[in-house]
Structure formats: C-alpha cells, structure tokens
Amino acid sequence: MPLRPSYPVRTARLLLRPLRREDTPALLGYRSLPEVCRWVPFEPMNAQTIAARLQGHWAATSLEAEGDVLTLGVEAATTGEVIGDVMLRWLSAEHSCGELGYVFHPAFAGQGYATEAAHAVLHLAFDDMALHRVIARIDARNVTSVGVVTRLGMRQEAHLVENERFKGEWSDELDFGLLESEWLAQHREGCPTWRRAPTIGQRQ
C-alpha cells in the first residue's frame, strides 16, 4: 500500500520530515565530506548537486508506486538542526519489499541518532506501509553502519565477495534483512533497541 506519513515523524529525540531548500547548508555540511561518502554510492556533493536533488527525487513526500524513494531530513528536536537523512525505497510491490538507507553528520556519531532514526523508518515501513520485508545493503568495511542495522535486529543474510567495482576498487557487500514477523516479534518482546515514540506516523 502507498505510504503517506503525517509529518513530522517524531521519536524521543528527533523529527523526521521532508527536506526543503533551507536545509541546503546543513546537507552540504555532511554530504560534501569525503569521509561521509566513502562507503555510500555517491561522491561528495556541492551546493548545485544538492539543489538539483531537492528539486528532484528529494522533493517526494510519499511512496506511491514501486521504485519510489522517500528521503527525509532528520532534525535534532532540541535545536532544529538537520543532522542527517534517512531513506526508504519501495523495491517491489509484488514482493512487498523495501530498502533502508541513512547518512549522518560525523559530528553526531556515537550518540545513537542513526539507529533511532532508522528505527522510525522501520515503523513507517512495517506499521504504516505493511511491507513484508526490508533490506539494507552495506559495504563490508563500513563497520559503523553494520552496527546500526545489527542494533535494529536485522539479520545478515549474505556476504558478497568482490561483487562490484566500487569507487575504483573491488568491494564486498553485506546484505541484511528483516521480516515483518520478526519486527512484530521484537516489539512483543519489548523492543530491546528503541521504544516507539507516541507519534510515528499514521496508517493511511
């Protein structure tokens, strides 16, 4: 089913909402950094690239059809500062599958923000969109990102050895997955990673 969240999506410390033009300086603050882009499928961005994306697929506020991508800015609730962004891609309508992604400013690393924001995206994927399965694909060298999905309860399903040329060299890919049944079981057991905030979105 389509996903049309009510914004902002709130967690204990964060607000998730559509990106806007005023976010350009904050987005440039981390998406221009080589260390942020090292393990993700894009190069450091300049203001022109960010502006084009804000006018393009980053302008989406819902998932209406297979192949759509929803990218949301992550605000620190106490300051209103955009500290990262999260992504949910509708991979398959037939197989009810989505893909999770996230990018954060390194100044906010080690505080659990990526895990908290990604957990909110899983609420949207499973609770609001009723997806059967969500995956995450991670460069095997990106140990920080592996830690995030592990804390979310996602299972490593594959280790693809030198499966593609990535930024000039062969790289390994780790594939993680989580089923709706596993998600529901996590929450029946008390959701050991993050408690659900009072408002995460509404089933449409």
C-alpha positions as CSV (number, residue, x, y, z in Angstrom):
1,M,0.0,0.0,0.0
2,P,1.2,3.6,-0.5
3,L,3.0,5.4,2.3
4,R,1.8,8.9,3.1
5,P,3.2,9.8,6.5
6,S,2.0,12.6,8.7
7,Y,4.9,15.0,9.3
8,P,6.9,15.4,11.3
9,V,7.5,11.8,12.3
10,R,8.6,12.1,16.0
11,T,10.9,9.9,18.0
12,A,12.3,10.5,21.5
13,R,15.0,13.0,20.3
14,L,14.3,13.5,16.6
15,L,11.9,14.9,14.0
16,L,11.8,13.3,10.5
17,R,10.3,15.4,7.8
18,P,10.7,16.2,4.0
19,L,13.8,18.1,3.0
20,R,13.5,21.7,1.9
21,R,15.6,24.3,0.2
22,E,16.6,25.9,3.6
23,D,18.3,22.6,4.5
24,T,21.0,23.2,1.9
25,P,23.7,24.4,4.2
26,A,23.1,21.6,6.7
27,L,23.1,19.0,3.9
28,L,26.2,20.4,2.4
29,G,27.8,20.3,5.9
30,Y,28.0,16.5,5.8
31,R,27.2,15.3,2.2
32,S,30.3,17.2,1.0
33,L,32.6,15.3,3.3
34,P,34.8,12.6,1.7
35,E,34.7,10.5,4.9
36,V,30.9,10.5,4.8
37,C,30.8,9.5,1.2
38,R,33.5,6.8,1.4
39,W,31.1,3.8,1.7
40,V,28.0,5.1,0.0
41,P,27.1,5.2,-3.7
42,F,27.6,8.9,-4.3
43,E,30.5,11.3,-4.4
44,P,30.9,14.4,-2.2
45,M,28.2,16.9,-3.2
46,N,28.3,20.6,-3.9
47,A,25.5,23.1,-3.5
48,Q,24.4,22.7,-7.1
49,T,24.1,19.0,-6.8
50,I,22.1,19.3,-3.5
51,A,19.8,22.0,-5.1
52,A,19.1,19.7,-8.1
53,R,18.2,16.8,-5.8
54,L,16.0,19.0,-3.6
55,Q,14.1,19.9,-6.8
56,G,14.1,16.2,-7.9
57,H,13.5,13.0,-6.0
58,W,14.3,14.5,-2.6
59,A,11.0,16.5,-3.0
60,A,8.9,13.4,-2.6
61,T,6.7,13.3,0.5
62,S,5.2,9.8,0.0
63,L,5.7,6.4,-1.7
64,E,3.0,5.9,-4.3
65,A,4.5,3.2,-6.6
66,E,7.2,0.6,-6.9
67,G,10.6,2.3,-7.4
68,D,9.7,5.4,-5.5
69,V,12.2,6.7,-2.9
70,L,11.4,8.7,0.2
71,T,14.3,10.8,1.7
72,L,13.6,12.5,5.0
73,G,15.7,15.0,6.9
74,V,16.5,14.2,10.5
75,E,16.2,17.1,12.9
76,A,17.5,17.2,16.4
77,A,14.3,18.0,18.3
78,T,16.0,20.3,20.8
79,T,17.8,22.5,18.2
80,G,16.0,22.1,14.9
81,E,19.4,21.3,13.3
82,V,19.4,18.8,10.4
83,I,22.0,16.2,11.4
84,G,21.4,13.6,8.7
85,D,18.8,12.0,6.4
86,V,17.2,8.6,6.0
87,M,15.8,6.8,3.0
88,L,13.1,4.2,2.3
89,R,12.9,2.8,-1.2
90,W,9.9,0.8,-2.4
91,L,11.8,-2.0,-4.1
92,S,8.9,-4.3,-5.1
93,A,5.2,-4.2,-4.9
94,E,4.8,-7.8,-5.8
95,H,7.2,-9.0,-3.1
96,S,6.3,-6.2,-0.7
97,C,9.9,-5.2,-0.1
98,G,11.7,-2.0,0.8
99,E,15.2,-0.8,1.3
100,L,16.6,1.2,4.2
101,G,19.4,3.8,4.0
102,Y,20.8,6.6,6.1
103,V,23.6,9.3,6.1
104,F,24.6,11.3,9.1
105,H,27.0,14.1,10.0
106,P,30.0,12.6,11.7
107,A,29.8,15.2,14.5
108,F,26.8,13.4,15.8
109,A,28.2,9.9,15.6
110,G,28.2,7.6,18.6
111,Q,25.0,9.0,20.1
112,G,22.5,6.5,18.6
113,Y,20.8,9.0,16.3
114,A,21.2,6.9,13.2
115,T,19.7,3.9,15.0
116,E,16.8,5.9,16.4
117,A,16.0,7.5,13.0
118,A,16.3,4.2,11.1
119,H,14.0,2.6,13.7
120,A,11.4,5.2,12.9
121,V,11.7,4.4,9.2
122,L,11.1,0.7,10.0
123,H,7.9,1.8,11.8
124,L,6.8,3.5,8.6
125,A,7.7,0.5,6.5
126,F,6.1,-2.2,8.6
127,D,3.4,-0.5,10.6
128,D,2.2,2.1,8.1
129,M,3.1,0.6,4.8
130,A,2.6,-3.0,5.8
131,L,5.7,-4.2,3.9
132,H,6.7,-7.9,4.3
133,R,10.4,-7.3,4.2
134,V,13.0,-4.5,4.5
135,I,16.7,-4.9,3.5
136,A,19.9,-2.9,3.9
137,R,22.9,-3.2,1.7
138,I,26.2,-2.1,3.2
139,D,29.9,-2.1,2.2
140,A,31.6,-4.7,4.4
141,R,34.2,-2.2,5.5
142,N,31.5,0.2,6.9
143,V,31.6,-1.2,10.4
144,T,29.6,1.7,11.9
145,S,26.7,1.1,9.5
146,V,26.8,-2.7,10.3
147,G,26.4,-1.8,13.9
148,V,23.3,0.3,13.2
149,V,21.4,-2.5,11.4
150,T,22.5,-5.1,13.9
151,R,21.1,-2.9,16.7
152,L,17.9,-2.7,14.7
153,G,17.6,-6.5,14.8
154,M,18.3,-7.1,11.1
155,R,19.9,-10.4,10.1
156,Q,22.9,-10.7,7.9
157,E,21.8,-12.8,5.0
158,A,24.7,-12.7,2.6
159,H,28.3,-11.7,2.3
160,L,29.0,-11.0,-1.4
161,V,32.7,-11.1,-2.0
162,E,34.1,-8.6,-4.5
163,N,30.7,-8.4,-6.1
164,E,31.2,-5.0,-7.7
165,R,33.7,-2.3,-8.6
166,F,33.1,0.5,-6.1
167,K,34.9,3.8,-6.4
168,G,37.8,2.2,-8.3
169,E,38.2,-1.0,-6.3
170,W,36.6,-4.3,-5.7
171,S,34.4,-4.3,-2.7
172,D,32.4,-6.8,-0.6
173,E,28.7,-6.2,0.2
174,L,26.9,-7.3,3.3
175,D,23.1,-7.8,2.8
176,F,20.8,-7.6,5.9
177,G,17.1,-8.3,6.1
178,L,14.2,-8.0,8.5
179,L,10.7,-9.6,8.0
180,E,7.5,-8.1,9.3
181,S,7.0,-11.1,11.5
182,E,10.4,-10.6,13.1
183,W,9.7,-6.9,13.6
184,L,6.4,-7.8,15.3
185,A,8.2,-10.3,17.5
186,Q,10.8,-7.7,18.6
187,H,8.0,-5.4,19.8
188,R,6.1,-8.2,21.5
189,E,9.3,-8.8,23.5
190,G,9.6,-5.1,24.5
191,C,11.6,-3.7,21.6
192,P,15.1,-4.0,23.1
193,T,16.7,-1.3,20.9
194,W,14.3,1.7,20.9
195,R,10.9,2.3,22.3
196,R,8.4,3.6,19.9
197,A,7.7,7.3,20.4
198,P,4.0,8.3,20.9
199,T,3.7,9.6,17.3
200,I,5.5,7.7,14.5
201,G,3.0,8.2,11.6
202,Q,-0.4,7.1,10.7
203,R,-1.6,4.1,8.6
204,Q,-3.3,5.6,5.6
